[in-house]
């Protein structure tokens, strides 16, 4: 699961595929990105790139020995929705325009530094994360509709009166149906990271929320661990 929006500056679990045939450039990128915490894999050819999937992020040098860059771009796009940053040669204006037309998320021009690249990667990831959240603005789970923009909940089309904490719990659990959310994660998300105290009151809010939803099975309690919202409620 996505780490609830704040993962974008924590690159520790982000897999990045560096498609680059030039060994010295690839080595510099691989070590630079690894230092930034990325989980880096390198592919020196188009064939190796396609074999290295899945990944979370692709850095694609368009000039490869075994296949045309735009063709490889299309092939990658067809099987992966990982964001792609193109690496182009200085002066290759047409290549850049073609790449952006194809749907590249951004491009960098050789030579470029790892710092610049990481800034671009972070910007792209932030953009992708905010799109993901937009898609989650309204969400239906069985009979329940969650409207994050208005912070309202409806059951079978009828608005129910949730308290802010109840809404916060429901909305947060619903971001990843089927996933176990620990009490600490829920506490940080709904009460804030600076809230110190027991998590006992959480059970009171959850119980009240269950009652209002009219469905005791939608939110499961995992004793000693946390909660989860069922993925495909009746
Ligand atoms: Ca090349």
Boltz pocket constraint, residues with backbone or C-beta under 6 A from the ligand:
constraints:
  - pocket:
      binder: B
      contacts: [[A, 20], [A, 21], [A, 22], [A, 61], [A, 62], [A, 63], [A, 64]]
      max_distance: 6.0
